Amino acid sequence: MRTKVNLGVDVFLEQYVHLVKGKRVGLLTNQTGANAKLVSTIRLFHQHPAIQLTALFAPEHGLKTNVKEGEKFPNMVHQETNLPVFSLYGASKKPTDEMMDEVDVVIFDIQDIGARYYTYIYTLAYMMEACRSTNKKMIVLDRPNPIGGIEVEGNLVDVDFTSFVGLYPIPNRHGMTVGELASYFNKEFSIQCDLTVVLMEGWSRNMYFPDTNLPWISPSPNTTGIDMMLLYPGTCLIEGTNLSEGRGTTQPFEIIGAPFINGEKLQDELNALKLPNVYFRATSFKPTYQKYKNELCEGIQLHILDRLNFKPLGTFSKMFNTIFNIYGNRIEFLKYENLKHPMFDLLAGNALLRKSVLDGNIDNFLEEYRTDTEEFISKRDKYLLYR
């Protein structure tokens, strides 16, 4: 099937290779870095006579996205090219000066999924900072936001709650491409690196990934498909609780449960809310790793009925409030010694959602996030590269 969208990597190779002529090129990528014919960007660059590829940089999950979430990995050597692969999820999440000594320009080519918590966009930001401090050029090869560029939803991260799952005050669902985010980060947060974004051709804001006709490559082990990505701006928050978000199953972030939940009862309670564009179905599962490994869990699967009008965060907030009303004496908000705040709050960007749920009234949170959403929509407008 012919693709409707020409990716940034393809546009770069067709029109912009001159930008790196005579320069040592570093490539920040993973397995999603590939052209529309599924040839990896690493191979395309390594075999190109006008590109001097000298180093590779890998974000969380590694170059082949086979490393579990939160698991560090070391520097290594790339087997095919014999180039160094510098880990940006190991001893440091920020590129060191020694790493940057190997390159004159860094090119970013990674597929994002449109949610604030997804760490690749912060690896991009750290690389932009490193380029500025070492006087190197940064080039971003743009890719689609797979859950579209129109819908925006969520509150902004409070200053005291910044982390690697929420480094900047952007909403849970930001509705921007990585190229647009790079431009936004560069100006709004005063990174001020020498930045070039290579735009896609043929992408428009109303496109979801299936509309592009591009082949899909999973950017991380638990990123499965379009419905998972649409749910993720909401259901990722389950990570901050003792409920299972479905890791260790074939439907992470689409199913939620625990050994103490009655799936049929929860299904009926949630469907009684009559939330728009979603149906909750009772299910059971045994995770193969992480929370409740090899334990039978009951819970629900979220089925999206209308992708274009589904609101992931609003749906999650009301769903979780109901789950807490039923099972509040069994639900825990996870805390870790190395973190100042509960993980739920870091994902949520502040403590308001957790406190609202504990108080049994989420109206304050819903009001705040709608105000924050409108503020961000207004602010982001001048950075949008597509219509």
Secondary structure, 3 states (H helix, E strand, C coil): CCCCCECHHHHHHHHHHHHHCCCEEEEEECCCCECCCCCEHHHHHHCCCCCEEEEEEECCCCCCCCCCCCCCCCCEECCCCCCEEEECCCCCCCCCHHHHCCCCEEEEECCCCCECCCCHHHHHHHHHHHHHHHCCEEEEECCCCCCCCCCCECCCCCHHHCECCECCCCCCECCCCHHHHHHHHHHHCCCCCEEEEECCECCCCCCCHHHHCCCCCCCCCCCCCHHHHHHHHHHHHHHHECCECCCCCCCCCCEEEECCCCHHHHHHHHHCCCCCCEEEEEEEECCCCCCCCCCCEEEEEEEECCHHHCCHHHHHHHHHHHHHHHHCCCCCECCCCCCCCCHHHHHHCCCHHHHHHHHCCCHHHHHHHHHHHHHHHHHHHHHCCCC
